[in-house]
């Protein structure tokens, strides 16, 4: 049986998002392949995680492109981004908790590029008076990642309804990021 690499990566991401300590045997079972087949394509957990990182960066960048965050109001751009990120939120949930990706000097340039794009959205919202200026754009970016990951876990665990994913994240983040208007 031929292995679809992306399908294996998605199965691995779904499993590892729920159980970050899963073994390579468990990953192989979740993907519907044998352990030997998995090891032929990914020499070990580190290689698998690095492949998941590359997929995550690719998916996140595609979501940013589809969301058109540079057009319209910043709040609307953020809502579109959340909607585009929903299908890959499980992968992001796993990646943001995988410490080995953010240790030392080997941080992937892709993350820096993604962070810059999202932070630019928040800065634009601040400059246009939509978002609070007392919270740094970099912090709002990290808060977005945290909310995406947390909501993905809550949906996976069945603690919140999948249909509420976009609403919950946007309302909590925007409710805290919006600039209050003095009367």
C-alpha angles and dihedrals in degrees: 000000000000116000119230101213094205092049090052091048092050092049089049091049092050092050096042092047088059097035114021092183094058114140125235087253090058091047091052091050092048089052093047095241136107123266091244091055091050091050092050089061100033115030092205145330093294092055090047093049091048090051089049089050091053091048091047093052091047092049094045092049091049090050090052090051093048092046093059091214092177093065129076125355120343093238091054091047090051092050090050090049092051090051092050092047095052096086092053099035092109091058091047090048090057096043097050089056096044099101095189089070092062102040126108126343096314095090109144114251087223091071091052090050092049093046090051092052095048093043089051089057091054093045090051089051089051093048091049092049096247097111134044115269096205092073117069116241089235090059092049087051092053090045090054091052091048093050093047091051095043093049091047089054092047091051092047090051091048092240093124133026117264089224090063095055098102095038095050095049097043095045095047095044097041093042088058097037100047116105111242114233115229114226 
